[in-house]
Amino acid sequence: MKKFLVISTVIILVSISFVSNVKSVSIEKDTEVNKISTLNEITVPDDFSTIQEAIDYSYNYGVIRVKPGVYYENIIVDVIGLEIRGENPYNTIIDGRDGGDVITIESPIIVGDVIVSGFTIRNSGDDYSGITIKASYGSIIYDNIIKNNGFGVKVDSSSGQGEIFCNNFLDNNQNAFDLSYNMWYSTYYNQGNYWDDYTGTDFDGDGFGDSPYLIPGGSSRDWRPKLSPYKWNLAPEKPIIFGPVIGEPDAIYTYTIGTTDFNNDEVKYEINWGDGKEYTTEFMPSGKEFRITHEWDNEGFYVIGVIAIDEHGLESEEATLGVSMPRSKKLVNHLINNILQKFPLLTRLLDFRV
C-alpha cells in the first residue's frame, strides 16, 4: 500500500510539473506574439518583411506603414478598419506579378472601413484586378496609382458606401467596375480621379471634366473626373557634398553642394559645420550646385551635415562629410623623429625616416 502511495505521489508531482512547464511555455509564446500583434502601428519592412505578414498580425483599426520599395505580393485584407499607408505612390509599389488580384479587401463581417493609400498597384494580370472589394462596406481608396491591371478597381454587389478618389487610373484593360454604389469622388475635397480614357470637356477651365465619368456595372459615377494626373510630392534626393577632407585651422576651404528634386521644386539647404556653426541658404532651383566656404578655428575632427528642404517642407536624408584638422605637419614630424630616436631599431625595420 505504501509503495502504491509513493508511486502515485510521484506521478502526480511529475504531471503538475509538466503542465506547469507547458503553461509557462504557452504563456511565454503568447506574450511574444501579443507583444507584436497589439502594436497600434506596424512598419514594413522594419517589423515584418512583407505587407501580408503585417496584415496577419494586425488587429482591428490598426495602421500599417509601408516604406519605399517594390513588394511582389497578392495581399488579402481581412481586418476591420485597417489602414495600409504607403510612403509615396511613386516609390512604394505593390506588384501582383500577373498572378491574381493585387489587393483583395474582404472583411469577415460586412463592416470594412479599410483604407489603402500611397501605393502604385500594378500587374494583376488580364483576368484580375488591382483592387477587388467584396463583402466590405466603407472602404476608402485614395492617393494611389492603379495601372497595368485587368480591372483597376472592381467592387462586388455586397460592398458599398466606399470612397474612391484622388487616384490615377492608367493602362488598365478596364479602369473600374462597380456592382454596388460607391462614391468615386470626395465631396469633402471636391476631388474625383484621373481616368486615362475620359473624353469629356472642361469649358470652365477648372481642371475637372464638365460631365461625369461613368462607372460600369451599376449607377456609380465620378462627378469630378480630373483632366490631368494627380502628382504627389517627394522629398529631395540626398545632397552631394564634396571638398577637402583634411586641412588646418584658420584656413578657408571651399565645398560644393547640390541635389535634385523629383517634383522640380526649389530647395534650400541647412548646413551644420560640426563646430557649432550652422548656415541656411536661400531657395534655389533643383539640380543647381553651389559653392560655399568655411573656416575651422581649432584642431579636431568635424562632420559636415547637409539637409535639403523643398518648398513644401519635405526634408531629404542627411549627407555627411568628415573633415580632419590635425596638428601641424611640423609637430607631427617632430614627434615621429623623437620616437625613431628612442627606438632606432624601428628605423631599420621600417626603413623609414621623416
FENKA-V30589 format. One record per backbone hydrogen bond with DSSP energy under -1.0 kcal/mol. CO is the residue of the C=O (numbers start at 1). NH is the residue of the N-H. If there is no record, write none. Layout:
# FENKA-V30589
[[CO,NH] [CO,NH]]
This chain:
# FENKA-V30589
[[1,5] [2,6] [3,7] [4,8] [5,9] [6,10] [7,11] [8,12] [9,13] [10,14] [11,15] [12,16] [13,17] [14,18] [15,19] [16,20] [17,21] [18,22] [19,23] [20,24] [21,25] [22,26] [23,27] [24,28] [25,29] [26,30] [27,31] [28,32] [29,33] [30,34] [31,35] [32,36] [33,37] [34,38] [36,39] [40,63] [42,65] [43,47] [44,67] [50,54] [51,55] [52,56] [53,57] [55,58] [59,62] [62,83] [63,42] [64,85] [65,44] [66,87] [69,93] [71,73] [71,95] [75,104] [77,106] [79,82] [80,61] [82,115] [83,64] [84,117] [85,66] [88,92] [91,69] [92,120] [93,71] [94,122] [96,99] [102,75] [103,132] [104,77] [105,134] [109,111] [112,81] [114,140] [115,84] [116,142] [117,86] [119,145] [120,94] [121,147] [122,96] [123,98] [124,100] [125,128] [125,150] [128,151] [129,102] [130,103] [131,154] [132,105] [133,156] [137,112] [137,113] [139,163] [140,116] [141,165] [143,118] [144,168] [145,121] [146,170] [149,173] [150,174] [151,130] [152,131] [153,177] [154,133] [155,179] [156,159] [160,138] [162,183] [163,141] [167,194] [168,146] [169,196] [170,148] [174,152] [175,153] [177,155] [181,161] [183,164] [186,190] [186,191] [191,186] [192,166] [193,226] [194,169] [195,198] [201,210] [207,227] [213,222] [215,218] [216,178] [220,215] [222,213] [224,192] [225,209] [240,258] [242,256] [245,324] [253,294] [255,292] [256,242] [257,290] [258,240] [259,287] [260,237] [261,264] [267,284] [268,309] [269,281] [270,307] [271,279] [272,305] [277,273] [279,271] [284,267] [285,288] [290,257] [292,255] [294,253] [296,250] [300,325] [302,323] [304,321] [305,272] [306,319] [307,270] [308,316] [309,268] [310,313] [314,310] [319,306] [321,304] [323,302] [324,247] [325,300] [328,332] [329,333] [330,334] [331,335] [332,336] [333,337] [334,338] [335,339] [336,340] [337,341] [338,342] [339,343] [343,346] [344,348] [345,349] [346,350] [347,351]]
